[in-house]
Amino acid sequence: MPHSFGYRARTRHMFKRGFKEHGPVKMSTFLVNYHVGDIVDIKANAAQQKGMPHKYYHGRTGIVYNVTPSAVGVIVYKVVGNRYIEKRVNLRIEHIRHSKCRQEFLDRVKANHDAHVAAKEKGERVNLRRIPAQPREAHTVTTKDNSPQTMVPVPYETTI
């Protein structure tokens, strides 16, 4: 049989639905609001073939640049040779979801602001920079049955 190079070739596992997620698209998918500038993840939903992205864009993250009643336009950067090309992809909202890639940053900004306000009230300075994981402090594990022992080598004996 000849080899297939179709639009959905080699997507047997890529586009499959998850465990107990088969069937029609949930109504909550359509109630999510998208705005220009939102960061979204592209994940094709096999239950809706209309407005489905090409398999290349499955799993990519992009920025919304256009919103229509049933679809959104997303800017995705694609590596072509030695450069990045800006691709503008129009997708139905069943195939996208808000990205969580920025959530850790936004949480850190909020925590830093709260720490800064608290330190300003006390009149002291606080270090808001991230610090890499440092080596753990040295310590001795002791219990009543497990006290430290000094180990010494056994003296060498000849049997000649």
N, C-alpha and C positions, 0 to 999 in steps of 0.2 A: 504494500500500500504506500502511495507517495507521502512524503513528509508534509505536514501542515504548517503554514506560516501565517495563519489567520489572526484576526484581531484579538481573539481570546485564546490563542495557542499557549500551551504550558501554564494554564491557570487552574489546574484541577484542584490543588490544595489552596491556592492563593485566594480564590473568590468563594470558598466554601463558607457556609454559616457555622456559627459555633454550636456547642452542645445545648440543646433546648432553646435555640434561638431561631429555629426555622419558622416558616410561615410569613404572613404579611408583615409589613413594616409597622412598628408601633406608632401610635398617634403622638406620643411625646417627642418623637423625632421631628415632627413638623411644627411643634410649638416652641422650638429653640430659636431665639433671635440672633441674627448675625448682622454685624455692622462692618462698614468699610474700615480696614485696619486690623481686624481680628486675625489672630493666628489660628489656623485650623489644620487638622490632620486629615489626609485623604485616605479613606478606607472604603473600597467599593462594597456595596451591599448587593449580593447576587439576586435578591428578591425583586429588585427594581432594575430592569435593563436600560430604561431610558436615562439619558444623562449620565451614563456610567463612564468613568475615566478609563483611559488606556492603561494597560497593566503596568507600564513604566511608572505611573504616578501613584500607584497603590503603596501606601506607607510613607508617602512624602509629606512634608509640612510646607505650607505656604501662607500667604497673606491675602485676605479678601480685598478685592479692589472694586467689585460691583455686586449689587444685590438686586435681584428681581423677585417677583412673587413666588416662584417655585424653584429658583436656582441661584447660585452665586458664582461670581468670577473669582478665580484664585490665581495669584502669581506664584509660580514655582520656578526655581532656578535649576537648569539642566546642564550637566557637564557635557560639552561637545568638543572633543579634541583637547585643546589647551585653554579653553575659555568657558565662561558661564553664560548661557543664553537665558533670557527671561521669557518664560512660556506663560501665556495667559490661557487658563483652562476653565471652561464653563461646565459646572457640575450641578446636578440636582442635590438638594440638601440631604437626601438619604445617604449620600456617599461621603459626607464630611462630618466632622465633630470638632468641638473646641479643643485646642491643644493644651496639654498640661505642662508643656515645656517651660513656661514662664512662671508657673505657680510658685516654685521655690524662691525665685527672685522676688516676686511680689510679697511673699511672706517675710522674707528677710528685710525688705524695705520697711514694712510695717513694724517689725520687731525693733529695727534700728531706730525708727522714729520714736517709738515708745520709750526705749532705753535712753535716748537723747533727752527727751522731755523730763524723764525722771531724774537724770543726772543734773540737768539744769536747775531743777527745783532745789536739789541738795547743794548746788554750787560746786560740783566736782566735774572732772573730765572722765569720759568713758571711751574705751577703745572699741570702735565698731567694726574693725577690720576682721576679715576671716583669717583664722590662724590654722595652718596645716596641722594634721594629726602629729602630735609629738610622741617620742618614745615613752613608754610607760615607766613609772618610777620603780626602782629596785625595792623588793620587799622579801621577807622570809615568811614562808607559810609554816605556822606552828600550831599544833594542837597538843593535848596532854600526852598523847601516845606518840606523837611525831615531833620529837625535838631534833635540832640540828646535830649532825654527827660529823666528826672530823675523819676524813678518809686518808689513810696512808698506804703506800705500796708495801707489799709483802717482801721481806728481804730475800735475796737470791741465795739458794743453797745448792751446793753440788753434792752429788751422791757417789763420787769416785772414791 
